Amino acid sequence: MADYFVNLFLDDKKMQVIEGAGLAGQIKEIDGKKAVQVKVSDKEQKKLSKGFPDLTIDAANAYVLPAEAETKLMDIIAQMKTLDVMKVAIMKLYNPLAGKAPRSAQR
């Protein structure tokens, strides 16, 4: 079972959110940029791949979410004050019914 990660690259505003959540010790340098990594399970990764088919996973099994999803993930991290948020975040990021027409009730 491979570990997957979402890389959240930090600008000044995101850095303040991470520091405000008490997670400054989790900041790493990835490709010369400051970032935090949110661990993603295999099951969560499959859901994210379905929800965001354009995601590309690098050699380190890490990827970057689209801007809107990244903003939601940062909000969840700020509220929960932990990087262990994917179980909660997946519910807000992954919509299995997106793009499907509503089914009418069969009688």
C-alpha positions as a LaTeX table, in Angstrom:
\begin{tabular}{lrrr}
\hline
Residue & $x$ (\AA) & $y$ (\AA) & $z$ (\AA) \\
\hline
Met1 & 0.00 & 0.00 & 0.00 \\
Ala2 & 1.58 & 3.22 & $-1.18$ \\
Asp3 & 1.26 & 6.45 & 0.75 \\
Tyr4 & $-0.11$ & 9.39 & $-1.19$ \\
Phe5 & 0.15 & 13.06 & $-0.31$ \\
Val6 & $-1.45$ & 16.32 & $-1.29$ \\
Asn7 & 1.21 & 19.02 & $-1.48$ \\
Leu8 & 0.01 & 22.42 & $-0.31$ \\
Phe9 & 2.57 & 25.03 & $-1.40$ \\
Leu10 & 2.56 & 27.99 & 0.95 \\
Asp11 & 2.48 & 31.66 & 0.11 \\
Asp12 & 2.53 & 34.24 & 2.94 \\
Lys13 & $-1.22$ & 33.97 & 3.60 \\
Lys14 & $-1.21$ & 30.15 & 3.69 \\
Met15 & 1.91 & 30.21 & 5.87 \\
Gln16 & $-0.01$ & 32.32 & 8.42 \\
Val17 & $-2.89$ & 29.81 & 8.38 \\
Ile18 & $-0.52$ & 26.88 & 9.00 \\
Glu19 & 1.36 & 28.75 & 11.74 \\
Gly20 & $-1.93$ & 29.89 & 13.30 \\
Ala21 & $-3.06$ & 26.26 & 13.45 \\
Gly22 & 0.13 & 25.40 & 15.36 \\
Leu23 & 1.54 & 23.36 & 12.47 \\
Ala24 & 4.71 & 25.33 & 11.70 \\
Gly25 & 6.76 & 22.23 & 12.57 \\
Gln26 & 5.11 & 20.36 & 9.67 \\
Ile27 & 6.41 & 22.76 & 7.00 \\
Lys28 & 8.83 & 21.13 & 4.55 \\
Glu29 & 10.77 & 22.35 & 1.56 \\
Ile30 & 9.65 & 20.67 & $-1.67$ \\
Asp31 & 11.25 & 21.67 & $-4.98$ \\
Gly32 & 12.63 & 24.80 & $-3.31$ \\
Lys33 & 9.23 & 25.94 & $-2.03$ \\
Lys34 & 7.72 & 25.81 & 1.45 \\
Ala35 & 4.87 & 23.30 & 1.69 \\
Val36 & 2.94 & 20.98 & 3.95 \\
Gln37 & 1.89 & 17.47 & 2.98 \\
Val38 & $-1.51$ & 16.01 & 3.80 \\
Lys39 & $-1.47$ & 12.21 & 3.86 \\
Val40 & $-4.06$ & 10.51 & 1.66 \\
Ser41 & $-5.09$ & 6.84 & 1.93 \\
Asp42 & $-5.45$ & 4.59 & $-1.12$ \\
Lys43 & $-9.25$ & 4.78 & $-0.90$ \\
Glu44 & $-9.23$ & 8.58 & $-0.56$ \\
Gln45 & $-6.78$ & 8.85 & $-3.46$ \\
Lys46 & $-9.13$ & 6.85 & $-5.69$ \\
Lys47 & $-12.01$ & 9.17 & $-4.80$ \\
Leu48 & $-9.89$ & 12.25 & $-5.47$ \\
Ser49 & $-8.83$ & 10.79 & $-8.83$ \\
Lys50 & $-12.49$ & 10.30 & $-9.76$ \\
Gly51 & $-13.44$ & 13.77 & $-8.56$ \\
Phe52 & $-10.45$ & 15.44 & $-10.21$ \\
Pro53 & $-9.53$ & 13.37 & $-13.29$ \\
Asp54 & $-6.78$ & 15.86 & $-14.29$ \\
Leu55 & $-4.68$ & 15.20 & $-11.15$ \\
Thr56 & $-1.14$ & 14.10 & $-11.90$ \\
Ile57 & 0.81 & 12.14 & $-9.32$ \\
Asp58 & 4.58 & 12.66 & $-9.20$ \\
Ala59 & 7.28 & 10.08 & $-8.46$ \\
Ala60 & 6.85 & 10.71 & $-4.71$ \\
Asn61 & 3.10 & 9.86 & $-4.93$ \\
Ala62 & 2.21 & 13.50 & $-4.33$ \\
Tyr63 & $-0.01$ & 15.89 & $-6.22$ \\
Val64 & $-1.48$ & 19.37 & $-6.06$ \\
Leu65 & $-5.23$ & 19.95 & $-5.96$ \\
Pro66 & $-7.01$ & 22.56 & $-8.10$ \\
Ala67 & $-7.18$ & 26.01 & $-6.47$ \\
Glu68 & $-10.80$ & 25.76 & $-5.25$ \\
Ala69 & $-10.23$ & 22.35 & $-3.63$ \\
Glu70 & $-6.95$ & 23.55 & $-2.12$ \\
Thr71 & $-8.76$ & 26.50 & $-0.53$ \\
Lys72 & $-11.36$ & 24.17 & 1.02 \\
Leu73 & $-8.59$ & 21.90 & 2.31 \\
Met74 & $-6.75$ & 24.86 & 3.88 \\
Asp75 & $-9.99$ & 25.96 & 5.58 \\
Ile76 & $-10.45$ & 22.49 & 7.06 \\
Ile77 & $-6.84$ & 22.42 & 8.29 \\
Ala78 & $-7.31$ & 25.83 & 9.91 \\
Gln79 & $-10.49$ & 24.69 & 11.68 \\
Met80 & $-9.22$ & 21.28 & 12.82 \\
Lys81 & $-5.62$ & 22.41 & 13.53 \\
Thr82 & $-4.16$ & 19.18 & 12.13 \\
Leu83 & $-2.93$ & 17.85 & 8.80 \\
Asp84 & $-4.80$ & 14.57 & 9.39 \\
Val85 & $-7.94$ & 15.89 & 7.71 \\
Met86 & $-8.56$ & 13.83 & 4.58 \\
Lys87 & $-11.37$ & 11.73 & 6.08 \\
Val88 & $-13.29$ & 14.97 & 6.67 \\
Ala89 & $-12.03$ & 16.80 & 3.58 \\
Ile90 & $-12.93$ & 14.02 & 1.17 \\
Met91 & $-16.62$ & 14.57 & 1.97 \\
Lys92 & $-16.34$ & 18.22 & 0.91 \\
Leu93 & $-13.97$ & 17.71 & $-2.02$ \\
Tyr94 & $-15.38$ & 14.58 & $-3.65$ \\
Asn95 & $-18.86$ & 14.70 & $-5.11$ \\
Pro96 & $-19.66$ & 11.27 & $-6.59$ \\
Leu97 & $-22.80$ & 12.61 & $-8.27$ \\
Ala98 & $-21.14$ & 15.53 & $-10.05$ \\
Gly99 & $-22.16$ & 15.64 & $-13.68$ \\
Lys100 & $-24.86$ & 12.98 & $-13.34$ \\
Ala101 & $-28.47$ & 13.72 & $-14.10$ \\
Pro102 & $-30.90$ & 13.26 & $-11.21$ \\
Arg103 & $-32.84$ & 10.00 & $-11.38$ \\
Ser104 & $-36.60$ & 10.16 & $-11.22$ \\
Ala105 & $-38.47$ & 7.91 & $-8.85$ \\
Gln106 & $-39.60$ & 4.67 & $-10.50$ \\
Arg107 & $-43.12$ & 3.52 & $-9.68$ \\
\hline
\end{tabular}
